[in-house]
Amino acid sequence: MPMGLNLSSLPAPLRDDLTGFVENLGPLAICAVVFAGLALLTKGKAAIADARAAAGEARINLTILILGQIAVAPVITVFILALTALLRSYGLGLDTTWLWDKIGQWPTLLAAVVIGDFIGYWRHRAQHLKALWPAHAIHHSDTRLHWLSLERMHPLDQFGSAFDTVVLGALGLPFWALAGNVFVRHYWGYLIHADLPWDLGVFGRVMNTPIMHRWHHARDVEGPGHNFATVFSVWDRLFGTYHAPGPCLAPLGVREEMGRGVSGQYLHPFKVAGRAIRPRPASTDLALD
């Protein structure tokens, strides 16, 4: 921690948030170096120009990441624990401890990621419905996709994403497997958002890829969208939402005006809701006899 900052004098929740944030700085720095290096290897000098062009949006994403880690993530953790406990109190949770103990840790982790990605596929499709889109549109508002684009999420959208973990908990998966699912899908999310022209070859038949996910972020998408899974492309292939005809050269982003900076991003869904419930002025047209 920075010199002069006495964590022991802070309230426990804030101390834990700050400690967690500082611990995440290392992995973030590693990701920044790795994805910058991969971009240079695959795109050459163009990667530098693209990074400069994306710098403004990257700063917004980094700010949202910091605010989310300090203010939003702790609330979501409490929400997940409380909702999971509530479901189990009503007998809606399964006791499958015997199954995970029998098959072992690695198969349990694989099951958590596969089931979690299946749940996340349908949750993500729901986020593209009209009622939930204003909050999810924030995630799509980057016009230059890069690995930090994953972090551009409205708090309301983050609560929606917590649904995956709640369902996995209700299915009786152990806590460490829930954490493993979040870890794997989060860092794979960094990869598929990265500015890399990769389709992963034969692995792309099973796994989501940067090219596949770039099509998900294309601006002028016809219909409800496509490529909703995070890790496995098989869900989109099975349910008819797969679309990756080649490198995506279409413009990225959304048609909506999001406002300026982080505050504009956070206020956008509330402005949309306000316009929806605002009474329309009565027509002043006079009826003709």
Secondary structure, 3 states (H helix, E strand, C coil): CCCCCCHHHCCHHHHHHHHHHHHHHHHHHHHHHHHHHHHHHHHCCHHHHHHHHHHHHHHHHHHHHHHHHHHHHHHHHHHHHHHHHHHHHCCCCCCCHHHHHHHCHHHHHHHHHHHHHHHHHHHHHHHCCCCCHHHHCCCCCCCCCCHHHHHCCCHHHHHHHCHHHHHHHHCCCCHHHHHHHHHHHHHHHHHHHCCCCCCCHHHHHCECCHHHHHHHCECCCCCCCCCCCCCECHHHHHCCCCCCCCCCCCCECCCCCCCCHHHHHHHHHHHHHHHHHCCCCCCCCCCCC
